[in-house]
């Protein structure tokens, strides 16, 4: 299964691509979509266009994306939600199903604790995928989302009896 993981943001949106059978994951690509300083609507368009291009280039089977958490700043939470919406629309437009994961579940799946910090996520993503260097924080988060989906999907398949 080819998975594109997305760490949405209104200024920086991380992405990571892996192939996984649930037990073993292979790194394909990662990066950060750096959005212009323009008003929010053009940035949302950039997210949609960039993720659409990634989907066309890499042909993932599914998108995994981080769910919005309630932030202290309501305006920031709304912008983050809109960035997620642009990414999800790109996935649906590309024919992908979308799986959503909470930040706590992602941290637990990759690091083993739901309270892991950014440096711990970067380190574990580097180790799990055998990367030569630590990916930038937003890209590491996106790869962690993809890894979370690989692990969760496999667990659910085994629990349902379809993964035997």
JONOR-V474824 format. One record per residue. N is the residue number from 1. RES is the residue in three letters. SS is DSSP state (a for helix, b for strand, c for the rest). OMEGA is omega in whole degrees, -180 to 180 (none if undefined). D_LAST is the distance of its C-alpha to the last C-alpha in whole Angstrom. Layout:
BEGIN
n: <N | N>
res: <RES | RES>
ss: <SS | SS>
omega: <OMEGA | OMEGA>
d_last: <D_LAST | D_LAST>
END
This chain:
BEGIN
n: <1 | 2 | 3 | 4 | 5 | 6 | 7 | 8 | 9 | 10 | 11 | 12 | 13 | 14 | 15 | 16 | 17 | 18 | 19 | 20 | 21 | 22 | 23 | 24 | 25 | 26 | 27 | 28 | 29 | 30 | 31 | 32 | 33 | 34 | 35 | 36 | 37 | 38 | 39 | 40 | 41 | 42 | 43 | 44 | 45 | 46 | 47 | 48 | 49 | 50 | 51 | 52 | 53 | 54 | 55 | 56 | 57 | 58 | 59 | 60 | 61 | 62 | 63 | 64 | 65 | 66 | 67 | 68 | 69 | 70 | 71 | 72 | 73 | 74 | 75 | 76 | 77 | 78 | 79 | 80 | 81 | 82 | 83 | 84 | 85 | 86 | 87 | 88 | 89 | 90 | 91 | 92 | 93 | 94 | 95 | 96 | 97 | 98 | 99 | 100 | 101 | 102 | 103 | 104 | 105 | 106 | 107 | 108 | 109 | 110 | 111 | 112 | 113 | 114 | 115 | 116 | 117 | 118 | 119 | 120 | 121 | 122 | 123 | 124 | 125 | 126 | 127 | 128 | 129 | 130 | 131 | 132 | 133 | 134 | 135 | 136 | 137 | 138 | 139 | 140 | 141 | 142 | 143 | 144 | 145 | 146 | 147 | 148 | 149 | 150 | 151 | 152 | 153 | 154 | 155 | 156 | 157 | 158 | 159 | 160 | 161 | 162 | 163 | 164>
res: <UNK | UNK | UNK | UNK | UNK | UNK | UNK | UNK | UNK | UNK | UNK | UNK | UNK | UNK | UNK | UNK | UNK | UNK | UNK | UNK | UNK | UNK | UNK | UNK | UNK | UNK | UNK | UNK | UNK | UNK | UNK | UNK | UNK | UNK | UNK | UNK | UNK | UNK | UNK | UNK | UNK | UNK | UNK | UNK | UNK | UNK | UNK | UNK | UNK | UNK | UNK | UNK | UNK | UNK | UNK | UNK | UNK | UNK | UNK | UNK | UNK | UNK | UNK | UNK | UNK | UNK | UNK | UNK | UNK | UNK | UNK | UNK | UNK | UNK | UNK | UNK | UNK | UNK | UNK | UNK | UNK | UNK | UNK | UNK | UNK | UNK | UNK | UNK | UNK | UNK | UNK | UNK | UNK | UNK | UNK | UNK | UNK | UNK | UNK | UNK | UNK | UNK | UNK | UNK | UNK | UNK | UNK | UNK | UNK | UNK | UNK | UNK | UNK | UNK | UNK | UNK | UNK | UNK | UNK | UNK | UNK | UNK | UNK | UNK | UNK | UNK | UNK | UNK | UNK | UNK | UNK | UNK | UNK | UNK | UNK | UNK | UNK | UNK | UNK | UNK | UNK | UNK | UNK | UNK | UNK | UNK | UNK | UNK | UNK | UNK | UNK | UNK | UNK | UNK | UNK | UNK | UNK | UNK | UNK | UNK | UNK | UNK | UNK | UNK>
ss: <c | b | b | b | b | b | b | c | c | c | c | b | b | b | b | b | b | b | b | b | c | c | c | c | b | b | b | b | b | b | b | b | b | b | c | c | c | c | c | a | a | a | a | a | a | a | a | a | a | a | a | a | a | a | a | a | a | a | c | c | c | b | b | b | b | b | c | c | c | c | c | c | c | a | a | a | a | a | a | a | a | a | a | a | a | a | a | a | a | a | a | a | a | c | c | c | b | b | b | b | b | c | a | a | a | a | a | a | a | a | c | c | c | c | c | c | c | a | a | a | a | a | a | a | a | a | a | a | a | c | c | c | c | c | c | c | a | a | a | a | a | a | a | a | a | a | a | a | a | a | a | a | a | a | a | a | a | a | a | a | c | c | c | c>
omega: <176 | -175 | 169 | 177 | -178 | 170 | -172 | 175 | -178 | 175 | 178 | 176 | 180 | 174 | 177 | -179 | 176 | 166 | -178 | 170 | -180 | 178 | -179 | 179 | -179 | 179 | 175 | -174 | 172 | 178 | -180 | 174 | -179 | -174 | -178 | 178 | -178 | 174 | -174 | -177 | 177 | 177 | 177 | 176 | 177 | 179 | -179 | -177 | -178 | -180 | 175 | 179 | 178 | 179 | 179 | -178 | -171 | 178 | 177 | 177 | -174 | 172 | 172 | -175 | 179 | 177 | 177 | 172 | -179 | -179 | 177 | -178 | -178 | 180 | 178 | 179 | 178 | 179 | 178 | 178 | 178 | 176 | 176 | -180 | 179 | 179 | 180 | 177 | 177 | 179 | -179 | 178 | 179 | 177 | -178 | 167 | -177 | 175 | -178 | -178 | 178 | 177 | -180 | 179 | 179 | -180 | -180 | -178 | -174 | -175 | -179 | 177 | -180 | -179 | -179 | 177 | -176 | -179 | 178 | 178 | 179 | -179 | -178 | 177 | 178 | -178 | -177 | -176 | 178 | -179 | -180 | 178 | -180 | 176 | 176 | -172 | -178 | 178 | 177 | 178 | 179 | 176 | 177 | 177 | 179 | 178 | 178 | 179 | 180 | -178 | -178 | 180 | -180 | 179 | 180 | 179 | 179 | -180 | -179 | 179 | -179 | -176 | -177 | none>
d_last: <16 | 20 | 21 | 25 | 25 | 29 | 31 | 34 | 38 | 41 | 42 | 39 | 36 | 33 | 30 | 28 | 25 | 22 | 19 | 16 | 12 | 12 | 13 | 16 | 18 | 21 | 25 | 26 | 29 | 31 | 34 | 36 | 38 | 42 | 43 | 47 | 49 | 50 | 50 | 46 | 46 | 46 | 44 | 41 | 42 | 41 | 38 | 37 | 38 | 37 | 33 | 34 | 35 | 32 | 29 | 31 | 31 | 28 | 26 | 23 | 20 | 21 | 24 | 23 | 27 | 28 | 30 | 33 | 35 | 38 | 41 | 44 | 46 | 45 | 46 | 43 | 41 | 42 | 42 | 38 | 37 | 39 | 37 | 34 | 35 | 36 | 33 | 31 | 33 | 33 | 29 | 29 | 32 | 30 | 27 | 25 | 23 | 24 | 22 | 25 | 25 | 27 | 29 | 28 | 24 | 25 | 27 | 25 | 21 | 23 | 26 | 25 | 28 | 29 | 32 | 32 | 35 | 35 | 35 | 32 | 30 | 32 | 31 | 28 | 27 | 29 | 27 | 24 | 25 | 27 | 30 | 34 | 35 | 34 | 34 | 36 | 35 | 34 | 32 | 31 | 30 | 28 | 26 | 25 | 24 | 22 | 20 | 20 | 18 | 16 | 15 | 15 | 13 | 10 | 11 | 11 | 8 | 6 | 10 | 9 | 6 | 6 | 4 | 0>
END
